[in-house]
């Protein structure tokens, strides 16, 4: 009997996952959950755990120093306030950003998280928060709209919001099966 046949039972929080994810699971349980965040360079960082340990209403933590690392894992050589006073960032799972891992032998899902400080404020340099803030600033930049023209700015903002929504949306089951598995 292989591990696929003995997968963990479906957790109760599976109803919070999108219909695409639930269809991809095809009635199987979930063995593992990966909660991830992108670092400044876009490298995925996070934690993996057995599905029975994952509870979406709980907070998870990672050290903020991962934002002071280069792609190769070396620490940056610059003066950073309290650099060696290790603080954690809080990871808040965004259940709408969950996807089934098509390359995994065992049923596993990956969930992108939002990042906050320990006191509940958005982590300012987290890539998802930067994008949201930039879109809001552009929307409120009246002087810029006067220079560039309202029609251009509305179109630009609409395109950037659509790109953000596309970025946040999971890839379709067809893409996972046919594109990722056949690379």
PyMOL commands that place a pseudoatom at each C-alpha (Angstrom):
pseudoatom trace, name=CA, resn=UNK, resi=1, chain=A, elem=C, hetatm=0, pos=[0.000, 0.000, 0.000]
pseudoatom trace, name=CA, resn=UNK, resi=2, chain=A, elem=C, hetatm=0, pos=[1.523, 3.349, -0.957]
pseudoatom trace, name=CA, resn=UNK, resi=3, chain=A, elem=C, hetatm=0, pos=[1.260, 6.620, 0.971]
pseudoatom trace, name=CA, resn=UNK, resi=4, chain=A, elem=C, hetatm=0, pos=[-1.387, 7.971, -1.398]
pseudoatom trace, name=CA, resn=UNK, resi=5, chain=A, elem=C, hetatm=0, pos=[-3.794, 5.269, -0.309]
pseudoatom trace, name=CA, resn=UNK, resi=6, chain=A, elem=C, hetatm=0, pos=[-3.221, 6.032, 3.366]
pseudoatom trace, name=CA, resn=UNK, resi=7, chain=A, elem=C, hetatm=0, pos=[-3.486, 9.830, 3.119]
pseudoatom trace, name=CA, resn=UNK, resi=8, chain=A, elem=C, hetatm=0, pos=[-4.711, 11.718, 6.149]
pseudoatom trace, name=CA, resn=UNK, resi=9, chain=A, elem=C, hetatm=0, pos=[-8.458, 12.308, 6.454]
pseudoatom trace, name=CA, resn=UNK, resi=10, chain=A, elem=C, hetatm=0, pos=[-9.841, 15.575, 5.093]
pseudoatom trace, name=CA, resn=UNK, resi=11, chain=A, elem=C, hetatm=0, pos=[-9.466, 18.340, 7.714]
pseudoatom trace, name=CA, resn=UNK, resi=12, chain=A, elem=C, hetatm=0, pos=[-12.512, 20.481, 8.536]
pseudoatom trace, name=CA, resn=UNK, resi=13, chain=A, elem=C, hetatm=0, pos=[-10.851, 23.654, 7.206]
pseudoatom trace, name=CA, resn=UNK, resi=14, chain=A, elem=C, hetatm=0, pos=[-10.767, 22.207, 3.682]
pseudoatom trace, name=CA, resn=UNK, resi=15, chain=A, elem=C, hetatm=0, pos=[-14.127, 23.909, 3.055]
pseudoatom trace, name=CA, resn=UNK, resi=16, chain=A, elem=C, hetatm=0, pos=[-12.248, 27.244, 3.163]
pseudoatom trace, name=CA, resn=UNK, resi=17, chain=A, elem=C, hetatm=0, pos=[-10.239, 26.240, 0.077]
pseudoatom trace, name=CA, resn=UNK, resi=18, chain=A, elem=C, hetatm=0, pos=[-11.310, 27.242, -3.418]
pseudoatom trace, name=CA, resn=UNK, resi=19, chain=A, elem=C, hetatm=0, pos=[-13.407, 24.905, -5.509]
pseudoatom trace, name=CA, resn=UNK, resi=20, chain=A, elem=C, hetatm=0, pos=[-10.406, 24.342, -7.819]
pseudoatom trace, name=CA, resn=UNK, resi=21, chain=A, elem=C, hetatm=0, pos=[-8.257, 23.131, -4.931]
pseudoatom trace, name=CA, resn=UNK, resi=22, chain=A, elem=C, hetatm=0, pos=[-10.994, 20.874, -3.609]
pseudoatom trace, name=CA, resn=UNK, resi=23, chain=A, elem=C, hetatm=0, pos=[-11.511, 19.405, -7.105]
pseudoatom trace, name=CA, resn=UNK, resi=24, chain=A, elem=C, hetatm=0, pos=[-7.748, 18.848, -7.503]
pseudoatom trace, name=CA, resn=UNK, resi=25, chain=A, elem=C, hetatm=0, pos=[-7.683, 16.875, -4.287]
pseudoatom trace, name=CA, resn=UNK, resi=26, chain=A, elem=C, hetatm=0, pos=[-10.303, 14.554, -5.820]
pseudoatom trace, name=CA, resn=UNK, resi=27, chain=A, elem=C, hetatm=0, pos=[-11.597, 13.459, -2.434]
pseudoatom trace, name=CA, resn=UNK, resi=28, chain=A, elem=C, hetatm=0, pos=[-8.152, 12.581, -1.068]
pseudoatom trace, name=CA, resn=UNK, resi=29, chain=A, elem=C, hetatm=0, pos=[-6.941, 13.731, 2.308]
pseudoatom trace, name=CA, resn=UNK, resi=30, chain=A, elem=C, hetatm=0, pos=[-4.082, 16.194, 2.689]
pseudoatom trace, name=CA, resn=UNK, resi=31, chain=A, elem=C, hetatm=0, pos=[-0.787, 14.911, 4.081]
pseudoatom trace, name=CA, resn=UNK, resi=32, chain=A, elem=C, hetatm=0, pos=[1.196, 18.138, 4.252]
pseudoatom trace, name=CA, resn=UNK, resi=33, chain=A, elem=C, hetatm=0, pos=[0.605, 21.891, 4.296]
pseudoatom trace, name=CA, resn=UNK, resi=34, chain=A, elem=C, hetatm=0, pos=[3.291, 24.389, 3.319]
pseudoatom trace, name=CA, resn=UNK, resi=35, chain=A, elem=C, hetatm=0, pos=[2.810, 27.983, 4.400]
pseudoatom trace, name=CA, resn=UNK, resi=36, chain=A, elem=C, hetatm=0, pos=[4.997, 30.299, 2.366]
pseudoatom trace, name=CA, resn=UNK, resi=37, chain=A, elem=C, hetatm=0, pos=[5.971, 33.915, 1.866]
pseudoatom trace, name=CA, resn=UNK, resi=38, chain=A, elem=C, hetatm=0, pos=[8.152, 35.532, -0.785]
pseudoatom trace, name=CA, resn=UNK, resi=39, chain=A, elem=C, hetatm=0, pos=[11.287, 37.274, 0.429]
pseudoatom trace, name=CA, resn=UNK, resi=40, chain=A, elem=C, hetatm=0, pos=[12.555, 40.482, -1.168]
pseudoatom trace, name=CA, resn=UNK, resi=41, chain=A, elem=C, hetatm=0, pos=[14.247, 38.569, -4.011]
pseudoatom trace, name=CA, resn=UNK, resi=42, chain=A, elem=C, hetatm=0, pos=[11.099, 36.504, -4.625]
pseudoatom trace, name=CA, resn=UNK, resi=43, chain=A, elem=C, hetatm=0, pos=[12.497, 33.333, -3.096]
pseudoatom trace, name=CA, resn=UNK, resi=44, chain=A, elem=C, hetatm=0, pos=[9.866, 31.241, -1.373]
pseudoatom trace, name=CA, resn=UNK, resi=45, chain=A, elem=C, hetatm=0, pos=[10.393, 30.895, 2.369]
pseudoatom trace, name=CA, resn=UNK, resi=46, chain=A, elem=C, hetatm=0, pos=[8.171, 29.173, 4.866]
pseudoatom trace, name=CA, resn=UNK, resi=47, chain=A, elem=C, hetatm=0, pos=[7.290, 26.113, 6.864]
pseudoatom trace, name=CA, resn=UNK, resi=48, chain=A, elem=C, hetatm=0, pos=[5.911, 22.684, 6.091]
pseudoatom trace, name=CA, resn=UNK, resi=49, chain=A, elem=C, hetatm=0, pos=[3.839, 20.677, 8.534]
pseudoatom trace, name=CA, resn=UNK, resi=50, chain=A, elem=C, hetatm=0, pos=[1.556, 17.664, 8.662]
pseudoatom trace, name=CA, resn=UNK, resi=51, chain=A, elem=C, hetatm=0, pos=[-2.012, 18.721, 7.814]
pseudoatom trace, name=CA, resn=UNK, resi=52, chain=A, elem=C, hetatm=0, pos=[-3.326, 17.764, 11.250]
pseudoatom trace, name=CA, resn=UNK, resi=53, chain=A, elem=C, hetatm=0, pos=[-1.066, 20.440, 12.810]
pseudoatom trace, name=CA, resn=UNK, resi=54, chain=A, elem=C, hetatm=0, pos=[-2.262, 23.223, 10.473]
pseudoatom trace, name=CA, resn=UNK, resi=55, chain=A, elem=C, hetatm=0, pos=[-5.069, 25.443, 11.743]
pseudoatom trace, name=CA, resn=UNK, resi=56, chain=A, elem=C, hetatm=0, pos=[-5.774, 28.484, 9.536]
pseudoatom trace, name=CA, resn=UNK, resi=57, chain=A, elem=C, hetatm=0, pos=[-7.013, 30.559, 12.462]
pseudoatom trace, name=CA, resn=UNK, resi=58, chain=A, elem=C, hetatm=0, pos=[-3.646, 30.258, 14.227]
pseudoatom trace, name=CA, resn=UNK, resi=59, chain=A, elem=C, hetatm=0, pos=[-0.622, 32.450, 13.610]
pseudoatom trace, name=CA, resn=UNK, resi=60, chain=A, elem=C, hetatm=0, pos=[2.734, 31.136, 12.483]
pseudoatom trace, name=CA, resn=UNK, resi=61, chain=A, elem=C, hetatm=0, pos=[6.105, 32.809, 12.888]
pseudoatom trace, name=CA, resn=UNK, resi=62, chain=A, elem=C, hetatm=0, pos=[9.372, 33.223, 10.982]
pseudoatom trace, name=CA, resn=UNK, resi=63, chain=A, elem=C, hetatm=0, pos=[12.422, 35.316, 11.893]
pseudoatom trace, name=CA, resn=UNK, resi=64, chain=A, elem=C, hetatm=0, pos=[12.514, 38.730, 10.249]
pseudoatom trace, name=CA, resn=UNK, resi=65, chain=A, elem=C, hetatm=0, pos=[16.226, 38.179, 9.479]
pseudoatom trace, name=CA, resn=UNK, resi=66, chain=A, elem=C, hetatm=0, pos=[15.259, 36.234, 6.370]
pseudoatom trace, name=CA, resn=UNK, resi=67, chain=A, elem=C, hetatm=0, pos=[14.717, 39.663, 4.801]
pseudoatom trace, name=CA, resn=UNK, resi=68, chain=A, elem=C, hetatm=0, pos=[18.376, 40.479, 5.542]
pseudoatom trace, name=CA, resn=UNK, resi=69, chain=A, elem=C, hetatm=0, pos=[19.659, 37.518, 3.515]
pseudoatom trace, name=CA, resn=UNK, resi=70, chain=A, elem=C, hetatm=0, pos=[20.867, 37.358, -0.037]
pseudoatom trace, name=CA, resn=UNK, resi=71, chain=A, elem=C, hetatm=0, pos=[19.629, 34.746, -2.508]
pseudoatom trace, name=CA, resn=UNK, resi=72, chain=A, elem=C, hetatm=0, pos=[22.537, 32.491, -1.514]
pseudoatom trace, name=CA, resn=UNK, resi=73, chain=A, elem=C, hetatm=0, pos=[21.614, 32.727, 2.182]
pseudoatom trace, name=CA, resn=UNK, resi=74, chain=A, elem=C, hetatm=0, pos=[24.419, 35.083, 3.214]
pseudoatom trace, name=CA, resn=UNK, resi=75, chain=A, elem=C, hetatm=0, pos=[23.511, 38.048, 5.389]
pseudoatom trace, name=CA, resn=UNK, resi=76, chain=A, elem=C, hetatm=0, pos=[23.752, 41.494, 3.835]
pseudoatom trace, name=CA, resn=UNK, resi=77, chain=A, elem=C, hetatm=0, pos=[26.691, 43.642, 4.907]
pseudoatom trace, name=CA, resn=UNK, resi=78, chain=A, elem=C, hetatm=0, pos=[24.983, 46.845, 5.994]
pseudoatom trace, name=CA, resn=UNK, resi=79, chain=A, elem=C, hetatm=0, pos=[24.121, 48.702, 9.151]
pseudoatom trace, name=CA, resn=UNK, resi=80, chain=A, elem=C, hetatm=0, pos=[20.654, 47.570, 10.216]
pseudoatom trace, name=CA, resn=UNK, resi=81, chain=A, elem=C, hetatm=0, pos=[19.090, 48.833, 13.428]
pseudoatom trace, name=CA, resn=UNK, resi=82, chain=A, elem=C, hetatm=0, pos=[18.779, 45.982, 15.959]
pseudoatom trace, name=CA, resn=UNK, resi=83, chain=A, elem=C, hetatm=0, pos=[20.081, 43.548, 13.326]
pseudoatom trace, name=CA, resn=UNK, resi=84, chain=A, elem=C, hetatm=0, pos=[21.038, 40.924, 15.861]
pseudoatom trace, name=CA, resn=UNK, resi=85, chain=A, elem=C, hetatm=0, pos=[17.921, 41.318, 17.986]
pseudoatom trace, name=CA, resn=UNK, resi=86, chain=A, elem=C, hetatm=0, pos=[15.896, 38.615, 16.299]
pseudoatom trace, name=CA, resn=UNK, resi=87, chain=A, elem=C, hetatm=0, pos=[12.230, 39.475, 15.883]
pseudoatom trace, name=CA, resn=UNK, resi=88, chain=A, elem=C, hetatm=0, pos=[9.596, 37.261, 14.361]
pseudoatom trace, name=CA, resn=UNK, resi=89, chain=A, elem=C, hetatm=0, pos=[7.082, 38.136, 11.674]
pseudoatom trace, name=CA, resn=UNK, resi=90, chain=A, elem=C, hetatm=0, pos=[3.594, 36.725, 11.947]
pseudoatom trace, name=CA, resn=UNK, resi=91, chain=A, elem=C, hetatm=0, pos=[2.317, 34.705, 9.006]
pseudoatom trace, name=CA, resn=UNK, resi=92, chain=A, elem=C, hetatm=0, pos=[-1.428, 34.860, 8.387]
pseudoatom trace, name=CA, resn=UNK, resi=93, chain=A, elem=C, hetatm=0, pos=[-2.539, 32.143, 5.936]
pseudoatom trace, name=CA, resn=UNK, resi=94, chain=A, elem=C, hetatm=0, pos=[-4.527, 33.507, 2.971]
pseudoatom trace, name=CA, resn=UNK, resi=95, chain=A, elem=C, hetatm=0, pos=[-6.782, 30.541, 2.252]
pseudoatom trace, name=CA, resn=UNK, resi=96, chain=A, elem=C, hetatm=0, pos=[-7.740, 32.036, -1.114]
pseudoatom trace, name=CA, resn=UNK, resi=97, chain=A, elem=C, hetatm=0, pos=[-4.064, 31.683, -2.147]
pseudoatom trace, name=CA, resn=UNK, resi=98, chain=A, elem=C, hetatm=0, pos=[-3.902, 27.916, -1.560]
pseudoatom trace, name=CA, resn=UNK, resi=99, chain=A, elem=C, hetatm=0, pos=[-2.977, 25.475, -4.302]
pseudoatom trace, name=CA, resn=UNK, resi=100, chain=A, elem=C, hetatm=0, pos=[-2.351, 21.755, -4.610]
pseudoatom trace, name=CA, resn=UNK, resi=101, chain=A, elem=C, hetatm=0, pos=[1.290, 20.855, -5.256]
pseudoatom trace, name=CA, resn=UNK, resi=102, chain=A, elem=C, hetatm=0, pos=[1.228, 18.865, -8.505]
pseudoatom trace, name=CA, resn=UNK, resi=103, chain=A, elem=C, hetatm=0, pos=[4.818, 17.622, -8.120]
pseudoatom trace, name=CA, resn=UNK, resi=104, chain=A, elem=C, hetatm=0, pos=[4.232, 16.082, -4.706]
pseudoatom trace, name=CA, resn=UNK, resi=105, chain=A, elem=C, hetatm=0, pos=[3.782, 12.301, -4.465]
pseudoatom trace, name=CA, resn=UNK, resi=106, chain=A, elem=C, hetatm=0, pos=[1.600, 12.792, -1.400]
pseudoatom trace, name=CA, resn=UNK, resi=107, chain=A, elem=C, hetatm=0, pos=[-1.446, 15.100, -1.391]
pseudoatom trace, name=CA, resn=UNK, resi=108, chain=A, elem=C, hetatm=0, pos=[-0.007, 18.441, -0.279]
pseudoatom trace, name=CA, resn=UNK, resi=109, chain=A, elem=C, hetatm=0, pos=[-1.095, 22.050, -0.495]
pseudoatom trace, name=CA, resn=UNK, resi=110, chain=A, elem=C, hetatm=0, pos=[0.795, 25.321, -0.387]
pseudoatom trace, name=CA, resn=UNK, resi=111, chain=A, elem=C, hetatm=0, pos=[-0.712, 28.493, 1.098]
pseudoatom trace, name=CA, resn=UNK, resi=112, chain=A, elem=C, hetatm=0, pos=[0.676, 31.988, 0.568]
pseudoatom trace, name=CA, resn=UNK, resi=113, chain=A, elem=C, hetatm=0, pos=[0.599, 34.055, 3.754]
pseudoatom trace, name=CA, resn=UNK, resi=114, chain=A, elem=C, hetatm=0, pos=[0.278, 37.732, 4.566]
pseudoatom trace, name=CA, resn=UNK, resi=115, chain=A, elem=C, hetatm=0, pos=[2.880, 39.094, 6.976]
pseudoatom trace, name=CA, resn=UNK, resi=116, chain=A, elem=C, hetatm=0, pos=[2.352, 41.241, 10.033]
pseudoatom trace, name=CA, resn=UNK, resi=117, chain=A, elem=C, hetatm=0, pos=[4.482, 42.396, 12.933]
pseudoatom trace, name=CA, resn=UNK, resi=118, chain=A, elem=C, hetatm=0, pos=[3.990, 40.739, 16.324]
pseudoatom trace, name=CA, resn=UNK, resi=119, chain=A, elem=C, hetatm=0, pos=[1.759, 43.675, 17.341]
pseudoatom trace, name=CA, resn=UNK, resi=120, chain=A, elem=C, hetatm=0, pos=[-0.560, 43.133, 14.358]
pseudoatom trace, name=CA, resn=UNK, resi=121, chain=A, elem=C, hetatm=0, pos=[0.578, 45.823, 11.899]
pseudoatom trace, name=CA, resn=UNK, resi=122, chain=A, elem=C, hetatm=0, pos=[1.263, 44.998, 8.249]
pseudoatom trace, name=CA, resn=UNK, resi=123, chain=A, elem=C, hetatm=0, pos=[4.958, 44.301, 7.696]
pseudoatom trace, name=CA, resn=UNK, resi=124, chain=A, elem=C, hetatm=0, pos=[5.829, 47.291, 5.524]
pseudoatom trace, name=CA, resn=UNK, resi=125, chain=A, elem=C, hetatm=0, pos=[8.495, 45.631, 3.351]
pseudoatom trace, name=CA, resn=UNK, resi=126, chain=A, elem=C, hetatm=0, pos=[6.591, 42.399, 2.691]
pseudoatom trace, name=CA, resn=UNK, resi=127, chain=A, elem=C, hetatm=0, pos=[6.138, 42.179, -1.106]
pseudoatom trace, name=CA, resn=UNK, resi=128, chain=A, elem=C, hetatm=0, pos=[2.349, 41.684, -0.957]
pseudoatom trace, name=CA, resn=UNK, resi=129, chain=A, elem=C, hetatm=0, pos=[1.997, 44.690, 1.360]
pseudoatom trace, name=CA, resn=UNK, resi=130, chain=A, elem=C, hetatm=0, pos=[4.272, 46.839, -0.820]
pseudoatom trace, name=CA, resn=UNK, resi=131, chain=A, elem=C, hetatm=0, pos=[2.130, 46.127, -3.876]
pseudoatom trace, name=CA, resn=UNK, resi=132, chain=A, elem=C, hetatm=0, pos=[-1.099, 46.972, -2.034]
pseudoatom trace, name=CA, resn=UNK, resi=133, chain=A, elem=C, hetatm=0, pos=[0.421, 50.186, -0.684]
pseudoatom trace, name=CA, resn=UNK, resi=134, chain=A, elem=C, hetatm=0, pos=[1.744, 51.269, -4.098]
pseudoatom trace, name=CA, resn=UNK, resi=135, chain=A, elem=C, hetatm=0, pos=[-1.653, 50.717, -5.730]
pseudoatom trace, name=CA, resn=UNK, resi=136, chain=A, elem=C, hetatm=0, pos=[-3.320, 52.771, -2.999]
pseudoatom trace, name=CA, resn=UNK, resi=137, chain=A, elem=C, hetatm=0, pos=[-0.731, 55.581, -3.296]
pseudoatom trace, name=CA, resn=UNK, resi=138, chain=A, elem=C, hetatm=0, pos=[-1.175, 55.713, -7.076]
pseudoatom trace, name=CA, resn=UNK, resi=139, chain=A, elem=C, hetatm=0, pos=[-4.937, 55.873, -6.670]
pseudoatom trace, name=CA, resn=UNK, resi=140, chain=A, elem=C, hetatm=0, pos=[-4.599, 58.842, -4.293]
pseudoatom trace, name=CA, resn=UNK, resi=141, chain=A, elem=C, hetatm=0, pos=[-1.936, 60.758, -6.317]
pseudoatom trace, name=CA, resn=UNK, resi=142, chain=A, elem=C, hetatm=0, pos=[-4.221, 63.527, -7.596]
pseudoatom trace, name=CA, resn=UNK, resi=143, chain=A, elem=C, hetatm=0, pos=[-1.339, 65.685, -8.877]
pseudoatom trace, name=CA, resn=UNK, resi=144, chain=A, elem=C, hetatm=0, pos=[0.017, 62.782, -10.901]
pseudoatom trace, name=CA, resn=UNK, resi=145, chain=A, elem=C, hetatm=0, pos=[-3.428, 62.115, -12.341]
pseudoatom trace, name=CA, resn=UNK, resi=146, chain=A, elem=C, hetatm=0, pos=[-3.606, 65.790, -13.420]
pseudoatom trace, name=CA, resn=UNK, resi=147, chain=A, elem=C, hetatm=0, pos=[-0.263, 65.471, -15.246]
pseudoatom trace, name=CA, resn=UNK, resi=148, chain=A, elem=C, hetatm=0, pos=[-0.828, 62.052, -16.841]
pseudoatom trace, name=CA, resn=UNK, resi=149, chain=A, elem=C, hetatm=0, pos=[-4.545, 62.409, -17.470]
pseudoatom trace, name=CA, resn=UNK, resi=150, chain=A, elem=C, hetatm=0, pos=[-7.464, 60.716, -15.740]
pseudoatom trace, name=CA, resn=UNK, resi=151, chain=A, elem=C, hetatm=0, pos=[-8.157, 58.287, -18.575]
pseudoatom trace, name=CA, resn=UNK, resi=152, chain=A, elem=C, hetatm=0, pos=[-4.561, 57.013, -18.648]
pseudoatom trace, name=CA, resn=UNK, resi=153, chain=A, elem=C, hetatm=0, pos=[-4.398, 56.694, -14.843]
pseudoatom trace, name=CA, resn=UNK, resi=154, chain=A, elem=C, hetatm=0, pos=[-7.703, 54.817, -14.647]
pseudoatom trace, name=CA, resn=UNK, resi=155, chain=A, elem=C, hetatm=0, pos=[-6.528, 52.421, -17.340]
pseudoatom trace, name=CA, resn=UNK, resi=156, chain=A, elem=C, hetatm=0, pos=[-3.103, 51.973, -15.708]
pseudoatom trace, name=CA, resn=UNK, resi=157, chain=A, elem=C, hetatm=0, pos=[-4.633, 51.396, -12.261]
pseudoatom trace, name=CA, resn=UNK, resi=158, chain=A, elem=C, hetatm=0, pos=[-7.156, 48.939, -13.728]
pseudoatom trace, name=CA, resn=UNK, resi=159, chain=A, elem=C, hetatm=0, pos=[-4.376, 46.986, -15.433]
pseudoatom trace, name=CA, resn=UNK, resi=160, chain=A, elem=C, hetatm=0, pos=[-2.231, 46.902, -12.295]
pseudoatom trace, name=CA, resn=UNK, resi=161, chain=A, elem=C, hetatm=0, pos=[-5.173, 45.721, -10.182]
pseudoatom trace, name=CA, resn=UNK, resi=162, chain=A, elem=C, hetatm=0, pos=[-5.925, 43.021, -12.772]
pseudoatom trace, name=CA, resn=UNK, resi=163, chain=A, elem=C, hetatm=0, pos=[-2.261, 41.953, -12.712]
pseudoatom trace, name=CA, resn=UNK, resi=164, chain=A, elem=C, hetatm=0, pos=[-2.388, 41.811, -8.918]
pseudoatom trace, name=CA, resn=UNK, resi=165, chain=A, elem=C, hetatm=0, pos=[-5.567, 39.717, -8.977]
pseudoatom trace, name=CA, resn=UNK, resi=166, chain=A, elem=C, hetatm=0, pos=[-4.021, 37.392, -11.559]
pseudoatom trace, name=CA, resn=UNK, resi=167, chain=A, elem=C, hetatm=0, pos=[-0.873, 37.139, -9.453]
pseudoatom trace, name=CA, resn=UNK, resi=168, chain=A, elem=C, hetatm=0, pos=[-2.908, 36.298, -6.352]
pseudoatom trace, name=CA, resn=UNK, resi=169, chain=A, elem=C, hetatm=0, pos=[-5.139, 33.765, -8.153]
pseudoatom trace, name=CA, resn=UNK, resi=170, chain=A, elem=C, hetatm=0, pos=[-4.140, 30.163, -8.337]
pseudoatom trace, name=CA, resn=UNK, resi=171, chain=A, elem=C, hetatm=0, pos=[-3.302, 28.555, -11.637]
pseudoatom trace, name=CA, resn=UNK, resi=172, chain=A, elem=C, hetatm=0, pos=[-6.019, 26.392, -13.126]
pseudoatom trace, name=CA, resn=UNK, resi=173, chain=A, elem=C, hetatm=0, pos=[-6.118, 22.611, -12.710]
pseudoatom trace, name=CA, resn=UNK, resi=174, chain=A, elem=C, hetatm=0, pos=[-5.453, 22.227, -16.461]
pseudoatom trace, name=CA, resn=UNK, resi=175, chain=A, elem=C, hetatm=0, pos=[-2.270, 24.328, -16.165]
pseudoatom trace, name=CA, resn=UNK, resi=176, chain=A, elem=C, hetatm=0, pos=[-1.066, 22.281, -13.218]
pseudoatom trace, name=CA, resn=UNK, resi=177, chain=A, elem=C, hetatm=0, pos=[-1.672, 18.937, -14.926]
pseudoatom trace, name=CA, resn=UNK, resi=178, chain=A, elem=C, hetatm=0, pos=[-0.561, 19.775, -18.450]
pseudoatom trace, name=CA, resn=UNK, resi=179, chain=A, elem=C, hetatm=0, pos=[2.039, 22.492, -18.109]
pseudoatom trace, name=CA, resn=UNK, resi=180, chain=A, elem=C, hetatm=0, pos=[3.804, 21.834, -14.816]
pseudoatom trace, name=CA, resn=UNK, resi=181, chain=A, elem=C, hetatm=0, pos=[3.861, 18.057, -14.965]
pseudoatom trace, name=CA, resn=UNK, resi=182, chain=A, elem=C, hetatm=0, pos=[5.121, 17.960, -18.560]
pseudoatom trace, name=CA, resn=UNK, resi=183, chain=A, elem=C, hetatm=0, pos=[8.081, 20.296, -18.157]
for i in range(1, 183): cmd.bond("trace and resi %d" % i, "trace and resi %d" % (i + 1))
show_as sticks, trace
zoom trace
